[in-house]
Amino acid sequence: MPNDTSTMLTITGTNKNIKFFIDTVKNENSNLLFNNLFPIPEYQKNNWIWYSINWGVKCDTYNVGNWVIADNIASIKYYTAWCPATDFFLKISEDFPDLKFTNVFADGGGGFVGCTKISNGMLIEKSEYHWLSKKGIMIRKIVGYFYEDENS
């Protein structure tokens, strides 16, 4: 079973560009599908090596939440297997140069917590935090990897 990396994606930009991005990545079954932006060749379906090389993760998103949209900002919670989807967002951000993609993430199996900020194919910031640090706990609360009994 893969490590489940829980991520909160926040997109900033104009309302028009955010709406276009959201309309592109969602379909009737999910609010966020990587395959809608960076399609898997038919002959590579279910080939985790292709996913890993091209998206940086083992498979498409799962356990995807609902978009929360406000003025010039939108966010959604989702899961990937093994790690955050940094490689995916580096590639697709080139197609959406006016948007900034911030992912905060935690993986209980791997024991890692972090944040990436990506815009126009560039990694603007990459931060990693200790699981029990203040910032690590804050991120784990955001993505759902913090349990109240940890305080005792």
LODREN-947043 format. One line per field, with one value per atom (N, C-alpha, C): residue number from 1; residue in three letters; atom name; x, z, y. Coordinates in steps of 0.1 Angstrom, whole numbers, always signed. Each point is the difference from the previous one (the first is absolute). Layout:
seq <- NUM,...
type <- ALA,...
atom <- CA,...
xx <- X,...
zz <- Z,...
yy <- Y,...
***
This chain:
seq <- 1,1,1,2,2,2,3,3,3,4,4,4,5,5,5,6,6,6,7,7,7,8,8,8,9,9,9,10,10,10,11,11,11,12,12,12,13,13,13,14,14,14,15,15,15,16,16,16,17,17,17,18,18,18,19,19,19,20,20,20,21,21,21,22,22,22,23,23,23,24,24,24,25,25,25,26,26,26,27,27,27,28,28,28,29,29,29,30,30,30,31,31,31,32,32,32,33,33,33,34,34,34,35,35,35,36,36,36,37,37,37,38,38,38,39,39,39,40,40,40,41,41,41,42,42,42,43,43,43,44,44,44,45,45,45,46,46,46,47,47,47,48,48,48,49,49,49,50,50,50,51,51,51,52,52,52,53,53,53,54,54,54,55,55,55,56,56,56,57,57,57,58,58,58,59,59,59,60,60,60,61,61,61,62,62,62,63,63,63,64,64,64,65,65,65,66,66,66,67,67,67,68,68,68,69,69,69,70,70,70,71,71,71,72,72,72,73,73,73,74,74,74,75,75,75,76,76,76,77,77,77,78,78,78,79,79,79,80,80,80,81,81,81,82,82,82,83,83,83,84,84,84,85,85,85,86,86,86,87,87,87,88,88,88,89,89,89,90,90,90,91,91,91,92,92,92,93,93,93,94,94,94,95,95,95,96,96,96,97,97,97,98,98,98,99,99,99,100,100,100,101,101,101,102,102,102,103,103,103,104,104,104,105,105,105,106,106,106,107,107,107,108,108,108,109,109,109,110,110,110,111,111,111,112,112,112,113,113,113,114,114,114,115,115,115,116,116,116,117,117,117,118,118,118,119,119,119,120,120,120,121,121,121,122,122,122,123,123,123,124,124,124,125,125,125,126,126,126,127,127,127,128,128,128,129,129,129,130,130,130,131,131,131,132,132,132,133,133,133,134,134,134,135,135,135,136,136,136,137,137,137,138,138,138,139,139,139,140,140,140,141,141,141,142,142,142,143,143,143,144,144,144,145,145,145,146,146,146,147,147,147,148,148,148,149,149,149,150,150,150,151,151,151,152,152,152
type <- MET,MET,MET,PRO,PRO,PRO,ASN,ASN,ASN,ASP,ASP,ASP,THR,THR,THR,SER,SER,SER,THR,THR,THR,MET,MET,MET,LEU,LEU,LEU,THR,THR,THR,ILE,ILE,ILE,THR,THR,THR,GLY,GLY,GLY,THR,THR,THR,ASN,ASN,ASN,LYS,LYS,LYS,ASN,ASN,ASN,ILE,ILE,ILE,LYS,LYS,LYS,PHE,PHE,PHE,PHE,PHE,PHE,ILE,ILE,ILE,ASP,ASP,ASP,THR,THR,THR,VAL,VAL,VAL,LYS,LYS,LYS,ASN,ASN,ASN,GLU,GLU,GLU,ASN,ASN,ASN,SER,SER,SER,ASN,ASN,ASN,LEU,LEU,LEU,LEU,LEU,LEU,PHE,PHE,PHE,ASN,ASN,ASN,ASN,ASN,ASN,LEU,LEU,LEU,PHE,PHE,PHE,PRO,PRO,PRO,ILE,ILE,ILE,PRO,PRO,PRO,GLU,GLU,GLU,TYR,TYR,TYR,GLN,GLN,GLN,LYS,LYS,LYS,ASN,ASN,ASN,ASN,ASN,ASN,TRP,TRP,TRP,ILE,ILE,ILE,TRP,TRP,TRP,TYR,TYR,TYR,SER,SER,SER,ILE,ILE,ILE,ASN,ASN,ASN,TRP,TRP,TRP,GLY,GLY,GLY,VAL,VAL,VAL,LYS,LYS,LYS,CYS,CYS,CYS,ASP,ASP,ASP,THR,THR,THR,TYR,TYR,TYR,ASN,ASN,ASN,VAL,VAL,VAL,GLY,GLY,GLY,ASN,ASN,ASN,TRP,TRP,TRP,VAL,VAL,VAL,ILE,ILE,ILE,ALA,ALA,ALA,ASP,ASP,ASP,ASN,ASN,ASN,ILE,ILE,ILE,ALA,ALA,ALA,SER,SER,SER,ILE,ILE,ILE,LYS,LYS,LYS,TYR,TYR,TYR,TYR,TYR,TYR,THR,THR,THR,ALA,ALA,ALA,TRP,TRP,TRP,CYS,CYS,CYS,PRO,PRO,PRO,ALA,ALA,ALA,THR,THR,THR,ASP,ASP,ASP,PHE,PHE,PHE,PHE,PHE,PHE,LEU,LEU,LEU,LYS,LYS,LYS,ILE,ILE,ILE,SER,SER,SER,GLU,GLU,GLU,ASP,ASP,ASP,PHE,PHE,PHE,PRO,PRO,PRO,ASP,ASP,ASP,LEU,LEU,LEU,LYS,LYS,LYS,PHE,PHE,PHE,THR,THR,THR,ASN,ASN,ASN,VAL,VAL,VAL,PHE,PHE,PHE,ALA,ALA,ALA,ASP,ASP,ASP,GLY,GLY,GLY,GLY,GLY,GLY,GLY,GLY,GLY,GLY,GLY,GLY,PHE,PHE,PHE,VAL,VAL,VAL,GLY,GLY,GLY,CYS,CYS,CYS,THR,THR,THR,LYS,LYS,LYS,ILE,ILE,ILE,SER,SER,SER,ASN,ASN,ASN,GLY,GLY,GLY,MET,MET,MET,LEU,LEU,LEU,ILE,ILE,ILE,GLU,GLU,GLU,LYS,LYS,LYS,SER,SER,SER,GLU,GLU,GLU,TYR,TYR,TYR,HIS,HIS,HIS,TRP,TRP,TRP,LEU,LEU,LEU,SER,SER,SER,LYS,LYS,LYS,LYS,LYS,LYS,GLY,GLY,GLY,ILE,ILE,ILE,MET,MET,MET,ILE,ILE,ILE,ARG,ARG,ARG,LYS,LYS,LYS,ILE,ILE,ILE,VAL,VAL,VAL,GLY,GLY,GLY,TYR,TYR,TYR,PHE,PHE,PHE,TYR,TYR,TYR,GLU,GLU,GLU,ASP,ASP,ASP,GLU,GLU,GLU,ASN,ASN,ASN,SER,SER,SER
atom <- N,CA,C,N,CA,C,N,CA,C,N,CA,C,N,CA,C,N,CA,C,N,CA,C,N,CA,C,N,CA,C,N,CA,C,N,CA,C,N,CA,C,N,CA,C,N,CA,C,N,CA,C,N,CA,C,N,CA,C,N,CA,C,N,CA,C,N,CA,C,N,CA,C,N,CA,C,N,CA,C,N,CA,C,N,CA,C,N,CA,C,N,CA,C,N,CA,C,N,CA,C,N,CA,C,N,CA,C,N,CA,C,N,CA,C,N,CA,C,N,CA,C,N,CA,C,N,CA,C,N,CA,C,N,CA,C,N,CA,C,N,CA,C,N,CA,C,N,CA,C,N,CA,C,N,CA,C,N,CA,C,N,CA,C,N,CA,C,N,CA,C,N,CA,C,N,CA,C,N,CA,C,N,CA,C,N,CA,C,N,CA,C,N,CA,C,N,CA,C,N,CA,C,N,CA,C,N,CA,C,N,CA,C,N,CA,C,N,CA,C,N,CA,C,N,CA,C,N,CA,C,N,CA,C,N,CA,C,N,CA,C,N,CA,C,N,CA,C,N,CA,C,N,CA,C,N,CA,C,N,CA,C,N,CA,C,N,CA,C,N,CA,C,N,CA,C,N,CA,C,N,CA,C,N,CA,C,N,CA,C,N,CA,C,N,CA,C,N,CA,C,N,CA,C,N,CA,C,N,CA,C,N,CA,C,N,CA,C,N,CA,C,N,CA,C,N,CA,C,N,CA,C,N,CA,C,N,CA,C,N,CA,C,N,CA,C,N,CA,C,N,CA,C,N,CA,C,N,CA,C,N,CA,C,N,CA,C,N,CA,C,N,CA,C,N,CA,C,N,CA,C,N,CA,C,N,CA,C,N,CA,C,N,CA,C,N,CA,C,N,CA,C,N,CA,C,N,CA,C,N,CA,C,N,CA,C,N,CA,C,N,CA,C,N,CA,C,N,CA,C,N,CA,C,N,CA,C,N,CA,C,N,CA,C,N,CA,C,N,CA,C,N,CA,C,N,CA,C,N,CA,C,N,CA,C,N,CA,C,N,CA,C,N,CA,C,N,CA,C,N,CA,C,N,CA,C,N,CA,C,N,CA,C,N,CA,C,N,CA,C,N,CA,C,N,CA,C,N,CA,C,N,CA,C,N,CA,C,N,CA,C,N,CA,C,N,CA,C,N,CA,C
xx <- +8,-8,+9,-3,+8,-1,+10,-2,-9,-10,-9,+4,+3,+5,-13,-4,-11,+5,-7,+5,-12,+3,-9,+6,-6,+4,-7,+8,-6,+5,-9,+3,-3,+9,-3,+2,-8,+0,-13,-2,-13,-12,-11,-12,-2,+2,-2,+10,+13,+10,-2,-5,-2,-12,-11,-12,+4,+9,+4,+8,+9,+7,-9,-9,-9,-9,-5,-8,+8,+13,+8,+3,+2,+5,-11,-13,-10,-9,-7,-9,-12,-9,-12,+4,+12,+4,+9,+7,+10,+2,+3,+3,+14,+9,+14,+6,+2,+7,+12,+11,+12,-1,-6,-1,-7,-9,-6,+9,+11,+10,+12,+4,+12,-3,-7,-6,+10,-4,+8,-2,+10,-2,-7,-9,-8,+8,+12,+8,+7,-1,+7,-10,-13,-9,+4,-1,+3,+15,+8,+15,+5,+3,+4,+13,+9,+12,-2,-9,-4,-4,-9,-6,+12,+9,+11,+9,+4,+8,-6,-13,-6,-8,-5,-8,+8,+9,+7,-7,-11,-8,-4,-5,-3,-13,-10,-12,-7,-12,-7,-5,-7,-5,-11,-3,-11,-4,-12,-6,+0,-4,+0,-12,+2,-10,-7,-6,-7,+8,-2,+7,-6,+8,-5,+6,-9,+4,-4,+9,-2,+6,+1,+5,+15,+3,+14,+7,-7,+6,-9,+5,-8,+9,-6,+7,-8,+8,-7,+10,-6,+8,+0,+11,+1,+11,+1,+10,+7,+13,+8,+8,+5,+8,+15,+6,+15,+5,-5,+7,-9,+4,-8,+2,-9,+1,+8,+11,+8,+4,+4,+4,-12,-12,-12,-2,+0,-3,+11,+12,+11,-3,-5,-3,-12,-11,-13,+0,+8,+0,+4,+8,+4,-12,-10,-12,-10,+3,-8,+10,+7,+11,-5,-13,-5,-5,+1,-5,+12,-2,+10,-6,+8,-5,+8,-7,+6,-6,+9,-4,+6,-9,+5,-4,+9,-2,+6,-5,+5,-3,+9,-1,+3,-10,+2,+9,-1,+8,+15,+2,+14,+5,-9,+4,+5,-4,+5,-11,+4,-10,+8,-8,+7,-9,+6,-7,+8,-7,+6,-8,+7,-7,+6,-9,+4,-7,+7,-6,+8,-7,+6,+12,-2,+11,+11,-1,+11,-4,+9,-2,+5,-10,+3,+5,-7,+4,-3,+9,-2,+5,-9,+3,-4,+9,-3,+0,-9,-1,+1,+5,-1,-14,-4,-14,-6,+8,-5,+3,+6,+2,-13,+0,-12,-5,+8,-4,-5,+7,-4,-14,-2,-14,-10,+3,-10,-4,+10,-3,-7,+3,-7,-14,-3,-14,-7,+6,-6,-4,+9,-2,-6,-3,-7,+9,+13,+8,+4,-9,+3,-12,+3,-11,+2,-12,+1,+7,-1,+7,+15,+6,+14,+4,-9,+3,+3,-5,+2,+13
zz <- +0,+0,+0,-8,-1,+12,+2,+10,-6,+9,-5,+4,-10,+2,-2,+12,+0,-3,-9,-5,-1,+4,-2,-11,-12,-11,+1,+0,-1,-13,-7,-13,+2,-4,+0,-15,-3,-13,-2,-13,-3,+1,+3,+1,-13,-11,-14,-2,+3,-2,+10,+12,+10,-5,-5,-5,-12,-9,-11,+4,+10,+5,+6,+9,+6,-10,-10,-10,-8,-2,-7,+8,+13,+8,+5,+0,+5,-10,+4,-9,+9,-5,+7,+12,+0,+11,+10,-3,+9,-2,+11,-1,-4,+0,-4,-5,-13,-7,-7,+3,-7,-15,-3,-13,-10,+6,-9,-5,+7,-4,-7,+5,-5,-3,-11,-3,-1,+5,+0,-14,-7,-13,+3,-9,+1,+3,-6,+2,+13,+8,+13,+11,-2,+11,+10,+13,+11,+1,-6,+0,+10,+12,+11,-4,-8,-4,-8,-9,-8,+9,+9,+9,+8,+5,+9,-8,-13,-8,-4,-3,-6,+10,+10,+11,+13,+2,+13,+11,-4,+10,-6,+8,-5,-9,+3,-7,+0,-6,+0,+14,+2,+13,+5,+13,+5,+13,+5,+12,-1,-12,-3,+6,+6,+7,-10,+5,-8,-1,-11,-1,+9,+7,+8,-8,-5,-8,+6,+0,+4,-10,+3,-10,-2,-13,-4,+7,+6,+7,+0,-1,+1,+6,+8,+6,-1,+1,+0,+7,+7,+7,-9,-1,-8,+5,-4,+3,-12,+2,-10,+7,-8,+6,+0,+11,+2,+3,-6,+1,-5,+2,-6,-15,-7,-15,-5,+5,-4,-14,-6,-14,-9,+4,-8,-1,+12,+0,-7,+1,-8,-15,-5,-14,-4,+7,-4,+3,+9,+3,-12,-8,-13,-8,+0,-8,+7,+12,+8,+7,-9,+6,+9,+0,+9,+13,+2,+13,+9,+13,+9,+7,+1,+6,+13,+11,+13,+5,+3,+6,+14,+10,+13,+2,+5,+0,+12,+3,+10,-4,+4,-2,+12,+6,+13,-1,-11,-3,-1,-8,-2,+10,+8,+11,-5,-11,-5,-1,+2,-1,-7,-9,-7,-8,-8,-8,-13,-11,-12,-6,-6,-7,-14,-10,-14,-9,-9,-10,-13,-11,-13,-2,+4,-1,+9,+10,+10,+14,+7,+14,+8,+5,+7,+14,+6,+14,+2,+8,+4,+15,+9,+14,+5,+9,+7,+15,+8,+14,+8,+12,+9,+3,+1,+2,+13,+10,+13,+2,-10,+1,+0,+4,-1,-14,-9,-14,-6,+4,-4,+6,+12,+6,-7,-3,-6,-14,-8,-13,+2,+9,+2,+4,+7,+3,-12,-9,-12,-9,-1,-10,+7,+13,+7,+5,+3,+6,+14,+7,+14,+8,+12,+8,+14,+6,+13,+11,-1,+10,+0,-11,-1,+11,+4,+10,+14,+2,+14,+2
yy <- -12,+12,+12,+11,+11,+9,+9,+10,+10,+5,+10,+14,+8,+13,+9,+6,+9,+14,+7,+13,+10,+12,+11,+9,+1,+8,+14,+10,+14,+6,+6,+6,+15,+9,+14,+5,+10,+6,+8,+3,+7,-11,+5,-9,-7,+7,-6,-11,+2,-11,-12,+3,-11,-8,+7,-7,-9,+5,-8,-12,+1,-11,-10,+4,-10,-7,+8,-7,-10,+2,-9,-13,+1,-11,-9,+4,-8,-6,-11,-6,-5,-8,-4,-10,-5,-10,+6,+11,+5,+15,+7,+14,+4,-10,+2,-13,+0,-11,+4,-5,+4,-4,-11,-5,+10,+8,+10,+11,+2,+10,-5,-12,-7,-14,-3,-13,-11,-12,-12,-6,-4,-7,-13,-3,-12,-13,-1,-12,+0,+11,+1,-1,-2,-1,-10,+3,-8,-4,+9,-2,+10,-4,+9,+6,-6,+6,+13,-1,+12,+11,-3,+10,+6,-8,+5,+9,-4,+8,+13,+0,+12,+8,-6,+8,+1,-9,-1,-7,-6,-8,-14,-9,-13,-1,+9,-1,+14,+0,+13,+3,+11,+4,-9,+0,-8,+7,-4,+6,+16,+4,+15,+6,+12,+8,+9,+10,+10,+13,+7,+13,+10,+8,+11,+12,+9,+11,+13,+9,+14,+9,+13,+10,-2,-4,-2,-12,-9,-11,-12,-12,-12,-11,-9,-11,-13,-11,-13,-10,-10,-10,-13,-6,-13,-8,-13,-9,-5,-3,-7,-11,-9,-11,+3,-3,+1,+14,+10,+13,+11,+13,+11,+0,+7,+0,+12,+2,+12,+0,-12,-1,+3,-4,+2,+15,+7,+14,+9,-5,+7,+0,-11,-2,+8,-2,+6,+15,+5,+14,+9,-7,+7,+4,-8,+2,+10,+3,+10,+10,+8,+8,+12,+3,+10,-5,-13,-6,-4,+1,-5,-12,-11,-12,-3,+0,-3,-13,-10,-12,-2,-2,-4,-14,-8,-15,-7,-11,-9,-15,-8,-15,-7,-6,-7,-12,-7,-12,+3,+11,+4,+10,+5,+9,+13,+6,+12,+11,+12,+12,+11,+7,+11,+8,+9,+10,+3,+1,+4,+12,+9,+11,+0,+0,-2,+10,+6,+9,+0,-1,+0,-9,-12,-11,+2,+9,+2,-4,-6,-3,+13,+7,+13,-3,-10,-3,-15,-6,-14,+0,-4,-1,-13,-5,-13,+3,-6,+2,-13,+1,-12,-3,-12,-5,+7,+2,+5,+15,+6,+15,+7,+13,+8,+1,+3,+1,-14,-11,-13,-3,+3,-3,+9,+12,+9,-6,-4,-6,-13,-8,-13,+3,+10,+4,+4,+7,+5,-12,-10,-11,-13,+1,-11,-11,+3,-10,+3,+7,+3,-5,-6,-5,+6,+4,+7,-8,-13,-8,+1,+6,+3,+10,+8,+11,-6,-12,-6,-7
***
